[in-house]
């Protein structure tokens, strides 16, 4: 007799992941205000999952709202350190001319590997060149 496969659970509007999926869809549609609100709603439902503040922080960073982005990205990194959050925090620190923090974040992001790691290595090299133009 074959095993029955259970149907996947359905997402309800009261679940944080429902709002995060909406947020991801809004990002794809380039509707960033709606995406930000959807991730805010997800955080309100579950403030202990790294992805929701990460995504909201990346949207804010992309819009040049560095103080808002920093808060969300630091929250995300406390919940689960990721190369993506570290790289974005490095960009924010670099723009604020906080080069020591930028170096720390870029170094952490470079260890993540992949495209983020490569971008962080490049940013770190540019930061070093900026601080030591003679080298």
C-alpha positions in Angstrom: 0.0 0.0 0.0 1.5 3.4 -1.0 2.2 6.2 1.4 -0.1 9.2 1.3 1.7 12.5 0.8 0.4 15.2 3.0 -0.6 18.5 1.3 1.8 21.3 2.0 0.6 23.7 4.8 -1.3 26.7 3.6 -0.1 30.1 4.6 -2.5 32.2 6.4 -2.5 36.1 6.3 -1.7 36.0 10.1 1.6 34.3 9.5 4.8 36.3 9.2 6.0 34.3 6.2 2.8 35.3 4.3 3.8 38.9 4.6 7.5 38.2 3.7 6.4 36.5 0.5 4.2 39.5 -0.3 7.3 41.7 0.3 9.4 39.6 -2.0 6.8 39.9 -4.7 6.6 43.7 -4.2 10.4 43.9 -4.5 10.2 42.1 -7.9 7.5 44.6 -9.0 9.7 47.4 -7.8 7.0 48.6 -5.4 9.4 49.4 -2.5 6.9 51.2 -0.2 4.6 48.2 -0.3 7.5 45.8 0.1 8.8 47.7 3.1 5.3 47.6 4.7 5.0 43.9 4.0 8.3 43.2 5.8 7.3 45.5 8.6 4.1 43.4 9.0 6.2 40.2 9.0 8.4 41.6 11.7 5.4 42.5 13.8 4.3 38.9 13.5 7.7 37.4 14.2 10.6 39.6 15.3 13.0 36.7 15.9 13.6 35.7 12.3 16.6 37.3 10.5 15.2 37.5 7.0 12.5 40.1 7.6 14.7 42.9 9.0 17.4 41.9 6.4 15.1 42.4 3.5 13.6 45.6 5.0 17.1 46.9 5.7 18.4 46.2 2.2 15.4 48.1 0.8 16.3 51.1 3.0 20.0 50.9 2.1 19.1 50.8 -1.6 17.1 54.0 -1.1 19.9 55.7 0.8 18.1 55.6 4.2 21.3 54.5 6.0 20.2 55.1 9.6 17.0 53.0 9.1 19.0 50.4 7.1 21.7 50.1 9.7 19.2 49.4 12.5 17.5 46.7 10.5 20.7 45.1 9.2 22.3 45.1 12.7 19.1 43.4 14.0 19.3 40.8 11.3 23.0 40.2 11.9 22.3 39.6 15.6 19.7 37.0 14.8 21.9 35.3 12.1 25.1 36.8 10.7 25.1 36.8 6.9 27.5 38.0 4.3 24.7 40.1 2.7 24.0 42.0 5.9 27.8 42.5 6.6 28.4 43.8 3.1 25.5 46.3 3.3 26.7 47.4 6.7 30.1 47.9 5.3 28.7 50.1 2.5 26.9 52.1 5.1 30.0 52.5 7.3 32.1 53.4 4.3 29.6 56.2 3.2 29.8 57.5 6.8 33.6 57.5 6.6 33.7 55.0 9.5 36.5 53.1 7.8 37.4 50.8 10.7 33.8 49.5 10.9 33.6 49.3 7.1 36.8 47.1 7.1 35.4 44.9 9.8 32.1 44.4 7.9 33.7 43.8 4.6 36.2 41.3 6.1 33.2 39.4 7.5 31.3 39.5 4.3 34.4 38.4 2.2 34.4 35.2 4.2 30.9 34.4 3.0 32.1 33.5 -0.5 30.1 33.7 -3.6 29.2 37.0 -5.3 28.8 38.8 -2.0 32.2 37.6 -0.9 33.8 38.8 -4.1 32.1 42.2 -3.9 33.3 42.5 -0.3 36.9 41.7 -1.3 36.7 44.4 -4.0 35.3 46.9 -1.5 38.0 46.0 1.0 40.7 46.5 -1.7 39.2 49.9 -2.6 39.0 50.9 1.1 42.7 49.9 1.6 43.7 51.9 -1.5 41.7 54.9 -0.2 43.5 54.7 3.1 46.9 54.0 1.7 47.1 55.6 -1.8 50.8 55.0 -2.1 50.5 51.2 -2.0 
